[in-house]
Each structure stands twice: as structure tokens, then as C-alpha cells.
Amino acid sequence: MTYQDPNAPGAARQESSLESRYRKLLHAVPDAILEVDQEGRITILNEAAERMFGYNRAEFLGLNVENLVPAAMRSGHVKHRSSYAAHPNTRPMGTGLELQGQRKDGSLFPVEISLSPNWIEGSLHVIASVRDISERKAVENRIRVLREQYTAELTMKNEQLEARNQEVERANSLKTEFLASMSHELRTPLHTIIGFSELMAEQLEGPLTEKQQRFVGHILQDARHLLELINEVLDISKIESGRLGLKRESFDFNACVEEVMAGIRHQAATKNILLENKNAFHDSLYADRVRLKEILYNLLNNAVKFTPEGGRVWIEAARQGDALHISVCDTGIGIPEREQPSIFEKFYQVGDTTGGIREGTGLGLPITKHLVELHGGAISVASQPGKGSSFRLVLPLIQEQAA
Ligand code: ADP
């Protein structure tokens, strides 16, 4: 606003126009502005005050300000006024309180009030600026109601989810229990079948005809296969229930490789597959011997299974720093790159490229991976369709004393 010199010609007119501009300014404000004298009488007000409280200007002037306060608060308000007079400063009124104004018709509405002193000829007047916050309160209330509603819904959904989770967990552990006991029960008669078939095949109790030998051979082969499958199911159920632990011991690694190879040799020979041990680690290894054999057997078994007649399968192993690197390699059908991450998932079998060979469960690799990881190691695959695959293990070499 520019400064107006009161002595300049036309200053009075300009002065009054300035005053009218101030008045307009006062009336343009949406907040009610009231001036109250020391006795609490309203002395000046703007138009917003008339609209807000429902009194006209004539009714307002001389009206005691307590009339604008809810009846229940009036006596308190008088006290507040006198304490304000003791420490007059510009500040909001009733900080932290929910203030209300009362209209002429007696209805109440939420307000925010700020006060400032106005000294007139030595007498303290107070300017109160009153903001009607009904809309803001309504919005806040709506938000609060919505928030409460959402919180209640969320709590309910959470509870439902929690209950569902518990059900799923229970069903899962029942399934695991069932699989574990089932596999266990199935193994006992299978061992009997395998044991007696072996006895018959040895022909110690009398000779068998050629046909009978063939029949016994089939019984043995399928019973052993069934035993492998049952063992896998048992393993996976133990893994899922967290009951599969390791029993580490020190043993001759190469002897272990030879044992596993001996177990697969017959299978490889029937497909005319050359099986080679290219291990360069002729030391003792501290690990779970039975589980390591299972790892190597699973990988070798797959290698022979997925390698066509006349191919090659071999194991390489060597120490690199503090780890033993083992690779089980074949010149078989290979695994397409996009399938490679999935083969370590439960029940996953590569579709077309497996070439119709579907005799497994799809549990071998997930179990193998878990066993390798239990040993603190890692497994990965490198493969090219039509060329072959190589499964690589890295096992940390742990000292027996350190374990
Ligand atoms: P299974 O052998 O019982 O089917 P695995 O979990 O051992 O289950 O293997 C999963 C799948 O990975 C196999 O079905 C096969 O498609 C693929 N696979 C595993 N090893 C080889 C391999 N050496 N060569 C080609 N494919 C393989």
C-alpha cells in the first residue's frame, strides 16, 4: 500500500477512500472479526460476523460476547476474558480445545478463534477473529469414519487370513506327516520283496528257468525303482517339516564316488554309456556321507537317464581354495536355457526335451539342491540342448575340528 500525505490537496477524499478500502478489506474476509470492549460488549464487527452468527449489525452492537459462546461455557468464558486482560497478546484462543460458537438461533458450530489486544485510549479492547471450521470438521470426521471403517475391515481380513493360514499350515503338516508315515510303511514290505527277489535271483535255493530269471529281474528292477521314489517322497516330506539334518563324518571322497558309480554302472552299460571317474580330489571329506552319495547318485542317475545310447557320463572333482568343486557331466539331450532355473523346483520335469522319459518324480533335483545347501554349498547347471549338461556343485571344505 502506498503512503498518502494527509496535507496534500484532495488528501481528505483520498483518506476516506483509503478508509473505505480498509472497510471493504475487513468485510471481504470470510472469517468473522469482532472487537470487544473490557466489559465484553461487541463494539465493531464485519459482515462475515453477521452471516456467521445470524445477528444483524444493530443486534450485535452492545451485545455481550458471551452470547456467542455455548451456554455451558459462558461462566468459564468470563474468567478467560479477565485472565486474557492480565496477559494480553496475540494468540489462538483455547489451544488444544474444541471450541464452539453459538448462533442467534441457538445452534452450535465448531470454530477456531485468534485474539489480539487493541488499546483504545488506555482501555483494552480485544479483536477476535473467528473461523467457522464446520466444513473442515465434517471432512475430518468423514476421513476418521472411513479410516475406522477401513481399519475394521483390514483387521477382519487379517484375522480371516490368519485363520486361513493356520488351516493351510495344519493341512500341510498333516500331508507331510501322512507322506512320511506312508512312505515309511511302504518301505518295509518293499525291502522284503527286494530281499527275497535277490535271493531267488542268486538261485542258491535251486535253479530258475530263463523265463523265471527274467520275471525275477523285472520284479527286482521295478521294486528298486519304487524304493527310490518312496525314498524321495520321504526325503521331501522330511525337508518340508524341517526334520532333515546332517550326520557329518570324515570319509574318503574318491571311494564314495566309486561306490556311487558302481551303483549306476549296470544302468549305464545297458545303454552302452561310458561312465568315467575323473576325480582329482584324493583326500578325506568331512560331510554327511550318505547324503553326499544321494546327491551324486541323483545327478548321475539323471545323467544316464537323459543321455542316449552310446553317450558319455563322467564326474570331475577338484579342490579350489577352500571348496571342493564337483561336476557331473553328460553328453545327453541337454536342457533349454529357459527351463534351467525351473528344474530345481518340486515336481518340475522338462516337457518336450525330456524326450518322453518321464519315469521320475521331479523331486530328485529339489532334494539334491536342499542337501547341497544344508552342506553350505551351491548347485548350478550349464547345459546345451543336444550337446549335454553339467551340474556343478561347490562344497565348502570344513575341517572336522572346526565343525
Ligand atoms: P526326475 O529326474 O525325477 O524327473 P529331477 O528333479 O531329478 O526329477 O529332474 C527334473 C527334470 O530336470 C527332469 O525331469 C529332466 O527334465 C531335467 N533334467 C535333470 N537332469 C538332466 C540331465 N542330466 N539332462 C537333461 N535333463 C535333465
Boltz pocket constraint, residues with backbone or C-beta under 6 A from the ligand:
constraints:
  - pocket:
      binder: B
      contacts: [[A, 298], [A, 299], [A, 302], [A, 303], [A, 306], [A, 330], [A, 332], [A, 333], [A, 334], [A, 335], [A, 343], [A, 345], [A, 348], [A, 349], [A, 350], [A, 351], [A, 354], [A, 357], [A, 359], [A, 360], [A, 361], [A, 362], [A, 363], [A, 364], [A, 365], [A, 366], [A, 389]]
      max_distance: 6.0
